[in-house]
């Protein structure tokens, strides 16, 4: 089987449509379709089937994508091995980072990188979208509620980077503003400012609902923590926020008692990607920077 046709099949698995695959590979949709038909003849089995006006992978197609990952990974491994003989890591590594994670880690990460051009992208998506992001990036920094399962999958390799506690953020005039901690059962009736569903902060809020049996009254859903803190500072509600993302001088931060509240940072790559020295050096720099910013608690 031709490796370039296997690459096209993998792109289709990542992109979802022939049109998107063609745009990514600078091909016409008809050329993509033709190459996939040739690959199906080489495989001796149907790889695609109709799905409305589109196509989707058959079971055989999905199985071949996994084998394509092995083949293309082996080629990348060979290229990386040759690269290692040429000296120190070099090249470009594309990294996707959610905004608050980028604010915390990216400046120091860039300080640690030598010989590698790191190109960072601001991508505010749930961890469930990691597979899609890996179609465009070499490394993806994701975050999930610590109770949620890892985002590791057959085509996604994941390593845990750090744990960040999630605290309660209150207006300075709130009755619990000076408390060292607040029991979750005392938060019934509060007006909550949360994030969109699928993100760790909202997952923790849902956990509070499970423990207390009371559904939180969410009055705003804002993914920008700076806006959230401004709203809290002006008395428009209370919020849960990752500890290192909370910086507003006019709000009070306290711990939540009665439920474990934290988000886990994970680094996702394609399996075998770290065989490439440039990617391995970026992952190592991430680990060192994460260790340097964590605080006890």
N, C-alpha and C positions, 0 to 999 in steps of 0.2 A: 504494500500500500504506500502511496506517495505521502511523504510527511507534510507537504503543504496542504494536501486535501484533508489530512487529519487535523491540521491547524484550523482550517475553515470549519470543520465539524465542531471543534472545541469552541470556536468563536460563536457559532450558532447556539450552542448550549448556554453560553454566557449571555448572549445578547437577546435571544428569544425569537428574533425574526430574521428572515433572509435580508430584508432591507437594511436593518441595523448592522448586520454582519457585513454586508457589502460596503456600507458607509465606513465602517471601521477599517476594512482592508483595502479601501480605495479600488473596489471592483464594482461592476454593475450587478444588480440582482440576478440577471439572467446568467452571468458568468458564475456566480456563487451556486446557483441551482444546477448548472451544468457540471461543475466540479463535484458536487454532492451526489449527482446521479452516477458519475464515473466511480466515485468511492463506493457506492452501493453495489455496483457491478463487481468491483474488486473484492468486496466483502462477501458477495453472493447472497445477500439478504437485504430486505427493505430496512432502511435506516430512518426514513421519515414517513409520516402519515398525515392525511388532511386533518385540520383542526379549524373548522369554519373556513374563513378566507385565508388562513395561514397554514403552516405545517408545524408539527411537533415531532420530537424524537420518539421512535419506537423503543421497546425494551432493548432490542439489539443495538439501536443507536446510542442509547444511554450507556450500555455496556462498553461500546467502542469508544465513547468519550473518555471513560476511565482508562482504557488501554492507550488511547491517544495521549493522555496526560503522562502515562509512564514513558512512552516513546519520546515525546517532546521534552520531558524532564531529563531523560538520559542524554539527549543531545545538549541540553543546557548544562548538564553536569560535565560533559566532555569539554564544552566551551569554557566553563568555569575552571576546570583543571588546567587547561592551557593558559588561561588568564593568570592563574596562581604562579606560573613559571615566569610571568613577565614582571613580577615584582609586587608592590603594594596594591591594595584594592583601588580600583578606579572605575569610572563610568557614572551613569546616571541611575538613581534609584527614585522611583515615584512612590510617595507616601501619602495615603489618605488619613486625615485626622479629624475627629469631631472637634468643634470649636473650643470648648472649655479644656479639653485634653491638649489641644495645640497651644493654648495660652499657657498652660502649666509646663509643658515639656519641650515645645519646639525651640525656644531661644537657646536653652542649654544644650539641646540635641545638636543644633547647628554648631555650637562651640566645640563639640566633641568630634565632629566629622572631619576627617582629613583625607584628601585625595579623591573623594567621592562627591559628585554633585547631587544634592538632595533637593528634589522638587516636591514641595508639600501642597496638597489640595485640601480645602476646607469642605468636608462632606458631613452634613448633619443628618445621618440616617440611622435607623435602629440596627442593632447587631445582626438581625435576620437578613439584612441586605448585603452582608459581607461578600457573598459569592459574586454578586453583581459588581461590587466595587473592585474585586480582584481582576475583573476583566480589563480595568484601566490602570490599576496600581500594582506595584510590586509588594508593598507592605500596607496593611490597613490596621489602624489603631481603632479598636471598638471598645464599647463599655456596655456592661449588663448588670442587672441586679444580682447580688451574690447568691440568691436562691435559684436563679435561672440556670439552665444547663449551658455548658460550653458551646460555642459556635463551631467547634471542630466538626468536619464532615469528610467524606471520602476525597473531596477535591479541595479541602481547606485544612491547613495545618495551623494550630493555635498554640500559643504559649501565654501563660498568665504573667502579667507585668507587675501589677500592684493592686492594692485594695485602698479605696478612698471612702472614709465614713461619710454618711449623709446626715446632716444636722437639721434641726428646726430653726427657721429664721423668723424673727418676730419684730414688730414695731417697737421702738424704744419705750412706748407707753403701755405695752401689753402687760397684763397681770403676771405673766410668767417671764417677763423680760430679764429679771435678775436671778432666775432659778438656774441651778447647776444642771438640772435635767428636768424633763417633763414627762410624766407618764402618758402613754398614748390614750388611755381611757379619759384623760382630762381634756382631750382635744375635740370632743364631740361638739358639734355646733359651730366650729370655726369656719370662716370663709377661706378657701384654699386657692392658692395660685400654683398651678402645676404645669407640666409640659405635655406635649402631645403623647397619645398612647403609644406604647411600645418602647419607651425609653426608661432607663433605670429608676429615675425619680418617681415616675408615675407608678411603676411596679411596686415600689416601697409603699406608696400611698394606698395602693390596693391591698397590700399586706396588712396595713393598719386597719383597713375596713374589715378584713377577714378576722382579725384578732378581736376587734371591738364589736363587730356586728352592726356597725353604723357606717353607712355610705357617706364618704366625705362630700361636702358641698363645694365643688370646684367652680369658681366664678370666672377664672381666666386660664387659658392655656397658652403659655409663652415659652418658647425654647431658648430665648436669649436671657441668660441669668442676670445680666446687667439691668434689663427691663424689670425682671422679677424683683430684684432688690429695691429698685426705685418704687415699685408699687407697694412693697412691704413697708418701706420707710415712710410712705405717705399714708399708711394705715388702711390700705385697701385689701388686706388679707394677710395670711401667714403662708409659709412655703417650706418645702423641703429642698435643701440645696447641698451639693457636694461640698465638703469642707474647704477644699483648696480653691473653689470657685467663688466663695463668698468674701467680698472685699469692701462692701459699702460701710462707711463709718457710722451711719445713722441707723443701722439695724443691730439687733441682738441675736447672737447665735448660742444655741444650747443643745445638749444631747437629748436624744429620745430614749426614754426608758420603756421596757416592755416589748421591744422588737429589735432584732438586729437590722441595722440599716446601713448599707454600703453599696458601692458599685465596684465592679471588678474591671480593670483595664486588661484587654487582651490584644496581642499582636497576631494578626492573621497573614499568612502567605500561602502560596501554592505549595503543595508537598515537594520537598527537595529544593525549594528556591534558595535556601541558605547555603547551598553548595556554591553559589556564586559569591565570591569574596566580598563584593561591594554590598550585597544585601546582608551578608553575615555581619559586616562591620556596622551597618546601620542598626541591626537588631541588638548587637552588643552595646552600642551607644544608647539605645533606648533603655536597656536594662540598667545601665549605670546612672542615667539621668533620673529614672524612676526611683532608684535607691536614694538619690541625693535629695529628693523633694519630700519624701514621706516623713510623716511625724508620728510619734507614738499615739495609740488610741484607736 
